[in-house]
């Protein structure tokens, strides 16, 4: 339109004059021009001019080298991402057409377990989680709707309650305090996603489920997940049962990482300390292997950062493990997890846990430092 109105035409430069290989052109050096001093200042000596020229050439060469390296890194990341997307697409077809229709027969086969280890395609993740967690509580979507309806009615009655007397005033204050706690928890759950966030830690589990499942299915999985022995022990703060888990963890901790010692909380199933996509992959295998994988993941994290943690005091270790670096990759973490041997001598996790439980019942608290009073 501009050309038609002004009568001017824009000439396209010939192909040969166009700059090629933009990817490796160091933009930071395009405005870096070596100039002589202004005429009102003393001229540079020959030695000084040569030195400045050499320094300039070194700066430009270093900038080019750095930006070429960054360009190669971006290209490698894009290539890996494309490869991952292709892998997910092919895996999705297998899950939908072969595995899910024959779930009970195929879920424990070696092929499925290996495919599961690589991470579930997001499109089938919710379905697989639901099947793996199960529904021992026999909660139906209809029962969920009943619970939801009752909760809404209760909430409505709260909002309509007046504070005419002291008792009602206390009730209102309690409700306001509860709301403040909920708001606080919401603000700390995946703050970068700005979605949401009651017992401390439960919100992270609920958040991951609601991101991957339909509302009713998420509630069913949530209720059944919290009913598992390990989660039940920690959310109820059942100290005797927690000691059993800590002691069992310690056996494998000493077996795999003799130089490092740290107890860590597992309330949020790593959805707080790990980036969301990586936390979901941990959940994938947790749904496959159960509570044992939570502790194996913990040992994998400790193995990955062992050298760093050995240089820290307890406070900094706790802070570091609460929120792990964002650049942690699934390949590195799962490589460390795979290297963890969940076998002590000839005993596996369940056998060690049973042995620890037996020791506690017999009053023998000397088998592990975690059991000492």
LUMMARVEX-118545 format. One line per field, with one value per residue (C-alpha): x, y, z. Coordinates in steps of 0.2 Angstrom, whole numbers. Layout:
REM LUMMARVEX-118545
u	c(X, ...)
v	c(Y, ...)
w	c(Z, ...)
This chain:
REM LUMMARVEX-118545
u	c(0, 14, 23, 7, 4, 22, 26, 42, 47, 58, 71, 75, 94, 102, 103, 121, 122, 111, 120, 119, 120, 111, 111, 129, 130, 136, 124, 133, 148, 139, 140, 158, 169, 187, 190, 205, 205, 196, 207, 208, 216, 234, 236, 239, 257, 260, 262, 246, 236, 242, 238, 220, 218, 223, 212, 197, 200, 201, 184, 176, 182, 177, 159, 158, 163, 151, 136, 140, 141, 124, 116, 122, 115, 98, 98, 102, 88, 76, 81, 79, 62, 57, 63, 54, 38, 39, 42, 27, 16, 22, 20, 2, -3, 3, -5, -22, -23, -14, -11, -27, -39, -30, -24, -25, -16, -2, 1, 14, 23, 41, 37, 24, 35, 49, 37, 30, 48, 50, 35, 17, 10, 0, -16, -16, -8, -24, -32, -16, -15, -33, -31, -14, -20, -36, -52, -52, -64, -77, -80, -92, -94, -112, -105, -93, -108, -117, -101, -99, -118, -116, -100, -109, -124, -113, -103, -119, -125, -109, -110, -128, -124, -125, -114, -128, -120, -103, -103, -108, -94, -81, -88, -85, -68, -63, -70, -60, -44, -47, -49, -33, -24, -32, -26, -9, -8, -15, -2, 12, 6, 13, 14, 21, 5, -6, -19, -22, -19, -31, -19, -2, 5, -11, -14, 1, -6, -23, -15, -6, -21, -33, -21, -21, -38, -57, -64, -73, -59, -46, -56, -57, -39, -35, -45, -38, -20, -22, -28, -12, -2, 13, 3, -9, 5, 13, -3, -10, 8, 8, 25, 27, 23, 34, 49, 47, 47, 62, 71, 68, 74, 89, 94, 94, 101, 117, 118, 118, 125, 137, 144, 127, 114, 98, 80, 68, 49, 38, 22, 20, 26, 39, 26, 33, 52, 53, 47, 29, 33, 47, 36, 22, 35, 40, 21, 20, 32, 26, 9, 18, 29, 20, 28, 45, 48, 45, 60, 70, 67, 73, 89, 91, 90, 103, 114, 112, 117, 128, 144, 135, 126, 142, 148, 132, 127, 110, 100, 106, 103, 85, 83, 91, 80, 64, 65, 78, 86, 75, 88, 86, 82, 72, 87, 99, 87, 81, 98, 102, 86, 90, 107, 99, 98, 83, 90, 100, 110, 96, 82, 70, 60, 45, 56, 66, 51, 43, 59, 60, 41, 46, 60, 49, 36, 50, 57, 73, 78, 96, 95, 95, 99, 82, 74, 84, 73)
v	c(0, 12, 8, 11, 28, 35, 27, 19, 1, -8, -17, -35, -37, -50, -68, -67, -52, -59, -64, -82, -93, -81, -94, -92, -73, -66, -51, -44, -40, -31, -14, -17, -7, -3, 16, 27, 41, 57, 70, 81, 67, 61, 47, 29, 23, 9, -4, 2, 1, -16, -22, -14, -23, -40, -37, -33, -48, -59, -51, -54, -72, -76, -69, -79, -94, -92, -88, -102, -114, -107, -109, -127, -130, -123, -134, -149, -145, -143, -159, -168, -161, -166, -183, -184, -178, -192, -205, -199, -200, -218, -223, -215, -226, -242, -237, -233, -247, -261, -259, -250, -262, -277, -268, -283, -294, -282, -271, -282, -287, -282, -272, -262, -259, -253, -241, -235, -231, -219, -209, -209, -199, -184, -190, -207, -202, -199, -215, -225, -217, -221, -239, -241, -232, -242, -239, -250, -237, -240, -222, -219, -203, -203, -203, -189, -179, -182, -177, -161, -156, -158, -148, -134, -134, -133, -119, -110, -112, -105, -90, -86, -89, -72, -68, -63, -71, -75, -93, -88, -75, -88, -99, -85, -82, -100, -100, -85, -92, -108, -98, -89, -106, -111, -95, -98, -115, -110, -97, -110, -123, -122, -103, -101, -109, -97, -111, -115, -124, -145, -154, -147, -155, -162, -148, -153, -170, -164, -151, -164, -175, -161, -156, -174, -181, -176, -169, -184, -196, -185, -185, -204, -206, -193, -202, -219, -213, -205, -222, -231, -236, -224, -209, -213, -214, -198, -188, -195, -192, -210, -209, -228, -231, -217, -224, -240, -231, -220, -236, -245, -230, -229, -247, -243, -226, -234, -247, -235, -218, -222, -204, -195, -194, -185, -188, -179, -177, -186, -178, -170, -185, -173, -162, -147, -150, -155, -146, -151, -161, -171, -173, -181, -193, -198, -201, -212, -224, -222, -228, -243, -247, -240, -233, -241, -229, -214, -219, -224, -207, -199, -209, -205, -186, -188, -197, -184, -170, -180, -169, -153, -159, -165, -146, -140, -139, -146, -130, -127, -145, -144, -128, -135, -151, -142, -134, -142, -133, -129, -136, -154, -166, -182, -191, -186, -190, -206, -212, -209, -218, -233, -234, -236, -254, -258, -273, -275, -291, -303, -293, -282, -267, -276, -289, -275, -266, -282, -285, -268, -269, -286, -278, -264, -276, -285, -269, -271, -253, -255, -262, -244, -227, -221, -232, -226, -216)
w	c(0, 4, -12, -22, -13, -15, -31, -23, -24, -12, -21, -14, -12, -23, -15, -15, -4, 10, 26, 28, 44, 55, 69, 72, 70, 87, 89, 104, 93, 79, 87, 94, 83, 86, 84, 86, 99, 95, 86, 101, 111, 110, 97, 102, 101, 89, 103, 111, 95, 92, 110, 108, 91, 99, 114, 102, 91, 107, 113, 96, 95, 113, 110, 94, 102, 117, 105, 94, 109, 115, 97, 97, 114, 109, 93, 104, 116, 101, 94, 110, 113, 95, 98, 115, 107, 93, 107, 117, 101, 97, 115, 116, 102, 111, 127, 119, 107, 116, 135, 142, 133, 141, 157, 169, 158, 152, 167, 175, 159, 156, 140, 149, 164, 153, 144, 160, 167, 152, 157, 153, 138, 146, 136, 145, 162, 171, 166, 170, 187, 191, 186, 196, 212, 212, 221, 237, 245, 232, 229, 214, 204, 211, 229, 225, 218, 235, 245, 234, 236, 255, 255, 245, 257, 272, 264, 260, 278, 285, 274, 279, 298, 308, 322, 335, 350, 357, 352, 334, 335, 339, 325, 312, 319, 317, 300, 295, 303, 292, 277, 280, 281, 265, 256, 263, 257, 240, 238, 240, 229, 211, 213, 195, 188, 198, 200, 218, 233, 268, 280, 275, 260, 254, 242, 232, 229, 225, 213, 203, 202, 197, 183, 176, 180, 178, 194, 201, 196, 204, 220, 220, 217, 230, 243, 239, 238, 256, 262, 257, 272, 269, 266, 280, 292, 288, 286, 303, 310, 316, 324, 327, 309, 303, 312, 303, 286, 292, 298, 282, 272, 282, 278, 259, 262, 270, 257, 243, 250, 264, 265, 266, 279, 279, 284, 273, 272, 259, 263, 245, 235, 227, 219, 229, 228, 209, 193, 189, 173, 182, 197, 186, 179, 197, 200, 185, 192, 210, 203, 196, 210, 226, 241, 239, 224, 235, 245, 230, 222, 238, 237, 219, 223, 236, 224, 211, 223, 234, 231, 234, 249, 257, 257, 266, 284, 289, 287, 269, 265, 271, 261, 245, 246, 249, 231, 220, 205, 190, 178, 185, 170, 170, 162, 176, 190, 183, 179, 198, 203, 192, 200, 217, 223, 233, 240, 257, 256, 250, 257, 247, 253, 259, 268, 277, 282, 289, 298, 305, 311, 319, 328, 335, 341, 350, 358, 349, 345, 342, 324, 317, 323, 317, 330, 345, 358)
